[in-house]
Amino acid sequence: MSIIFVTGTGTDVGKTIATAALALRITADGHRVIPVKPVQTGVKDGDTDDGDIATVEKLTGLGGVEFHRYPDPLAPNLAARRAGRPAPDLEELAEQIRELDAPDTVVLVEGAGGLLVHLTDSETCADLARELDAEVVVVTTLGLGSLNSAALTVEATRARGLKVLGLIGGSLPDDQDLATSLNLSELPVVTGVPLWGTLPAGLGQDAAFAETAHRYLPAGCWTGEKN
């Protein structure tokens, strides 16, 4: 049905929690969702309870898929090199992801860090998204400097012929400073992309994750219609 690629304006912006929240939102809207982490770094091979897919599974109850794993917390091409292993083959990776797609199924792909993080020495997350003909959701920070980072990410995504569906604020503090409070209204203006919702800081530790995620990521943010 559809492949959605979740990227971030950088690393540690709340992308995994946003992926989990979006997976629950799309599921609640009546679609089957398969979360996918094509390449996981910074987690050892035997740590099956660790990693982004494990986090998404714990928060959502949905079964996810991971294809490659490297122990060092680096860009995948560098992590592969340090591990003495081959980097992922982008075409093979894209084919594995496409095989998960099916009618009324949304394959929700979480990238590694930001859009231009290298999967191989010559190919980035953006190249994978383009190979998949995926639509993109950008998870952004919300504090000072976020307008520039979000605008740059959206511009780079569009320059590669990819459609940006929406923004998700990755970690909204309880006590918002002036920049954060203004950015909530300015992000859609400077990027030309709707802000689907903002997820509160610490949401990943919320025992009522599903209920809270639905409250902050409203129904209908993703319509399922692909242009």
C-alpha positions, 0 to 999 in steps of 0.5 A, a space after each residue: 500500500 505505502 512505504 513511509 520513510 521516517 528521518 530526522 533533522 539529526 541524531 537523538 531527536 526522538 525519531 524512534 519514539 515518533 516512529 512508534 507513535 506514528 505506527 500506533 496512529 496509522 494502526 488506529 486509523 485501520 491499517 496494518 503497520 510493519 516497522 522497519 529499521 534497515 540498519 541499526 548501529 550502536 548495538 551488539 549482535 546478541 542484544 535482541 532486547 536492545 535497539 530501535 526496533 526492540 523499542 518500537 515493539 515494546 511500545 506498540 506491540 507490533 512486530 518489526 524487522 531489522 536487516 543489518 546491525 553493527 556494534 559501534 554507534 556511528 554512521 552505518 558505512 563507518 560502523 560496517 568498516 570498523 566491524 570488518 563487515 560489508 556495508 548494506 547493499 542498497 538495492 538488496 535492502 530496498 528489495 527486502 523492504 519492498 517485499 514487506 509491502 502489501 495491500 492495506 499495509 504501511 511499511 514504516 521505515 526508520 532511517 539512521 540519524 538524518 537524511 544524508 547519513 551514509 549507509 554505504 560510502 557512496 549512498 545515503 538514507 536519502 538514496 534508500 528513500 528514493 529507491 523505495 519511492 517512499 514518502 518522508 516524515 521528518 522528526 525535528 527538534 523544537 528549540 533554538 536552531 530547529 527552524 534552520 535544521 528542519 528547513 534544510 532537511 525538507 529542502 534537501 528531501 524535496 531536491 531529491 524528488 521526494 515528498 515530505 508528508 509532515 513534521 513531528 516534534 520529537 521532544 517537547 519540554 514541559 517548560 517551553 522557552 521563547 524559541 520553542 513556543 514560537 517554533 511550534 507555529 513557525 515550523 510549518 511556515 518556514 518549511 511549507 510542511 504541516 506539523 502533525 504533532 509534538 510528542 512530550 519529552 519522556 514519552 517513551 517512559 510513559 506506561 500509557 504510551 498508546 493513549 498519550 501518543 494518540 493524544 499528541 498525534 491526532 487522527 487523520 495526520 496521514 490520509 493514505 493518499 499518495 500523489 
